[in-house]
Every structure is written in structure tokens, then in C-alpha cells.
Amino acid sequence: MKTIIKALLLSTITTISYSQTKTESKSGTEGVNKIDLSEVVIKSTGKESSIYVRDLNVDPKVLKLEQEFINYDLGKNAVGYDAFYVKFELEKGKGKLEATYNENGKLTSVNEKYRKVELPISISRSIYKEYPGWQIVDNTYTYSQENGTKIKKEYSLTMTKDNKTQKIKINPAAEIVAVR
């Protein structure tokens, strides 16, 4: 009887100890899941707060334009109209960011489009692995959001090899979405 009780006690303790694994983050905080909110910007203009979800893994010139948008103060200009539209552009037509606010000053949509951006390393590696010998000659980065939710984010690439042209669309996870 003592042997059975000891065996049950030992198996219970072993099961409990295996189910309680500790995780440790880089900062040394145990058991805490951290979320990086550096891409989420909450802005209060007028009567409502707005959420702008920006991408931190893009070309520095895109980040600069996004930062200009974040720092832009609509002030009282945005309140009192049915909608309010703002547009920021990069030099020489290489990109633009367009935003729309509602009558209360809440950000309702953001549309961004940039040409000839610096591609993330993961996308470049994926393309050159999938299409050996091809050269990327042009690209466009498109990003859209509505009411703080990402709607579209993709790269359109134009590639050439031996007088052939290939156009593909690829998402940020380096998955090919479309080929033409």
C-alpha cells in the first residue's frame, strides 16, 4: 500500500513539475509575454482617437514620410467637415501617403504607395532563391488600412532575365501572391 501511494505521489509531482515550465525573455522578466507596440500610433484629434498601424520593416525614406504624417497636427481644421483629406509626397513622385479623417477628426483610412523602395532582406532572398538569375528592375510597395486595421500590404516587382520580363506580387511573409 505504501508503495502504491509513493508511486502516485511521485507521478503527481513529476506531472506538475513538467507542466510548469518557465520562460525567460531577453530582459530577464520571467513568464511575461511582451508585445512590441512601436508600430501602433494612437493619435487624438478632435473628439475621437485614431489608430495608425505603421510598418517598421520598410525603406528608411518610407519611415521618414510616415513619421511626418504621425507628427502632423490637424488641429481644429479637421473638425466640422464631413471628411478631411491629407496627402504627403516623397520627392520626384516616388511615393505618397494619403489619409482621410471623418467629421470628428478620427482617422478612417490610410493609403500608401511607394516606388523603388529598399526591399526587406527576407523578400529579396526569397525572390532570388525562387527566380535564380533574374534581376529586380522595378518595385512598388502598397499599404492600406481602414479604421486601424491593415487591409493590404504587398510588393509588386518587375524582373528581367534574357530579354524576358516577369511581374510578381509578394506579401511581407515572402509568399508570392500573383505572377504575370
C-alpha positions as CSV (number, residue, x, y, z in Angstrom):
1,M,0.0,0.0,0.0
2,K,2.8,2.4,0.9
3,T,4.5,1.6,-2.5
4,I,1.3,2.5,-4.4
5,I,0.9,5.8,-2.5
6,K,4.5,6.7,-3.1
7,A,4.2,5.9,-6.8
8,L,1.1,8.0,-7.1
9,L,2.7,10.9,-5.2
10,L,5.9,10.7,-7.3
11,S,3.9,10.6,-10.6
12,T,1.8,13.6,-9.5
13,I,4.8,15.7,-8.5
14,T,6.5,14.8,-11.8
15,T,3.5,15.7,-13.9
16,I,3.1,19.1,-12.1
17,S,6.7,20.0,-12.4
18,Y,6.8,19.3,-16.1
19,S,3.6,21.3,-16.8
20,Q,5.1,24.4,-15.1
21,T,7.9,25.4,-17.5
22,K,9.4,28.9,-17.0
23,T,10.0,31.2,-19.9
24,E,12.6,34.0,-19.7
25,S,12.7,36.9,-22.0
26,K,15.8,38.8,-23.1
27,S,15.2,41.4,-20.4
28,G,15.2,38.7,-17.7
29,T,11.5,39.0,-17.0
30,E,10.1,35.5,-16.3
31,G,6.8,34.3,-17.6
32,V,5.8,37.6,-19.2
33,N,4.8,37.8,-22.9
34,K,5.8,41.2,-24.4
35,I,4.1,42.8,-27.3
36,D,6.0,45.4,-29.3
37,L,3.6,48.3,-29.8
38,S,6.1,50.6,-31.5
39,E,4.3,50.2,-34.8
40,V,0.9,51.3,-33.3
41,V,0.4,55.1,-33.1
42,I,-2.6,56.4,-31.3
43,K,-3.4,60.0,-32.1
44,S,-6.2,62.1,-30.7
45,T,-7.6,64.8,-33.0
46,G,-11.0,66.3,-32.4
47,K,-13.5,64.2,-30.4
48,E,-12.1,60.7,-31.2
49,S,-8.8,58.8,-31.0
50,S,-7.2,57.4,-34.2
51,I,-5.0,54.3,-34.7
52,Y,-2.3,54.2,-37.3
53,V,-0.5,50.9,-37.7
54,R,2.8,51.6,-39.4
55,D,5.3,49.1,-40.8
56,L,8.7,49.2,-39.2
57,N,10.3,46.9,-41.8
58,V,10.4,49.2,-44.7
59,D,12.7,51.6,-46.5
60,P,14.0,54.5,-44.4
61,K,12.5,57.1,-46.8
62,V,9.1,55.5,-46.2
63,L,9.6,55.6,-42.5
64,K,10.5,59.3,-42.7
65,L,7.3,60.1,-44.6
66,E,5.3,58.0,-42.1
67,Q,6.9,60.0,-39.3
68,E,6.0,63.3,-40.9
69,F,2.4,62.0,-41.1
70,I,2.4,61.0,-37.4
71,N,3.8,64.4,-36.4
72,Y,1.4,66.4,-38.5
73,D,-1.1,68.3,-36.4
74,L,-4.6,68.7,-38.0
75,G,-5.6,71.0,-35.1
76,K,-9.1,72.3,-35.4
77,N,-9.1,72.2,-39.2
78,A,-10.3,68.6,-39.2
79,V,-13.4,69.1,-37.1
80,G,-16.6,70.5,-38.7
81,Y,-16.2,69.0,-42.2
82,D,-17.9,65.8,-43.5
83,A,-14.4,64.4,-44.2
84,F,-10.8,65.8,-44.2
85,Y,-8.1,64.6,-46.6
86,V,-4.3,64.9,-46.1
87,K,-1.6,64.0,-48.6
88,F,2.2,63.6,-48.1
89,E,4.5,63.0,-51.0
90,L,8.2,62.0,-51.5
91,E,10.3,63.9,-53.9
92,K,10.1,63.2,-57.6
93,G,6.9,61.3,-57.4
94,K,8.5,58.2,-55.7
95,G,5.8,57.8,-53.1
96,K,2.8,59.2,-51.4
97,L,0.7,58.8,-48.2
98,E,-3.0,59.8,-48.3
99,A,-5.1,59.9,-45.2
100,T,-8.8,60.5,-44.6
101,Y,-10.4,61.7,-41.4
102,N,-14.2,61.7,-40.5
103,E,-16.1,64.7,-39.2
104,N,-15.0,64.1,-35.7
105,G,-11.3,64.1,-36.6
106,K,-10.9,60.3,-36.5
107,L,-8.5,58.7,-39.0
108,T,-10.6,56.4,-41.2
109,S,-8.2,55.3,-43.9
110,V,-4.6,55.5,-45.0
111,N,-3.3,54.6,-48.4
112,E,0.4,54.5,-49.2
113,K,2.2,53.7,-52.4
114,Y,6.0,54.0,-53.0
115,R,8.2,53.2,-56.0
116,K,11.7,51.8,-56.0
117,V,11.9,51.0,-52.3
118,E,14.6,49.1,-50.5
119,L,13.2,45.6,-50.2
120,P,13.3,43.7,-46.9
121,I,16.1,41.1,-46.8
122,S,13.6,38.2,-46.4
123,I,11.8,39.2,-49.6
124,S,15.0,39.6,-51.6
125,R,16.3,36.2,-50.5
126,S,13.0,34.5,-51.3
127,I,12.8,36.1,-54.8
128,Y,16.4,35.3,-55.7
129,K,16.0,31.7,-54.4
130,E,12.8,31.2,-56.4
131,Y,14.0,33.0,-59.5
132,P,17.7,32.4,-59.9
133,G,19.4,34.6,-62.5
134,W,16.5,37.1,-62.6
135,Q,17.2,40.8,-61.7
136,I,14.6,43.1,-60.0
137,V,14.4,46.2,-62.1
138,D,11.5,48.0,-60.5
139,N,9.2,47.6,-57.5
140,T,6.2,49.2,-55.8
141,Y,5.2,48.9,-52.2
142,T,1.5,49.3,-51.4
143,Y,-0.1,49.6,-48.0
144,S,-3.7,50.4,-47.0
145,Q,-5.5,50.4,-43.7
146,E,-9.1,51.3,-42.6
147,N,-10.0,52.2,-39.0
148,G,-6.7,50.9,-37.7
149,T,-6.8,47.5,-39.5
150,K,-4.3,46.6,-42.2
151,I,-6.2,45.9,-45.4
152,K,-3.4,45.5,-48.0
153,K,0.3,45.2,-47.8
154,E,2.3,43.9,-50.8
155,Y,5.2,44.4,-53.0
156,S,4.9,44.4,-56.8
157,L,8.1,43.5,-58.5
158,T,9.2,43.7,-62.2
159,M,12.1,41.3,-63.0
160,T,14.1,40.6,-66.2
161,K,16.2,37.8,-67.5
162,D,17.4,37.1,-71.0
163,N,15.0,39.7,-72.6
164,K,12.1,38.3,-70.7
165,T,10.0,40.3,-68.2
166,Q,8.2,38.8,-65.2
167,K,5.9,40.7,-62.8
168,I,5.0,39.3,-59.5
169,K,3.2,40.4,-56.3
170,I,4.6,39.2,-53.0
171,N,3.4,39.7,-49.4
172,P,5.6,40.6,-46.5
173,A,5.9,37.0,-45.4
174,A,7.8,36.5,-48.7
175,E,4.9,34.4,-50.3
176,I,4.2,35.0,-53.9
177,V,0.6,36.2,-54.4
178,A,0.4,36.6,-58.2
179,V,2.5,36.1,-61.3
180,R,2.1,37.8,-64.7
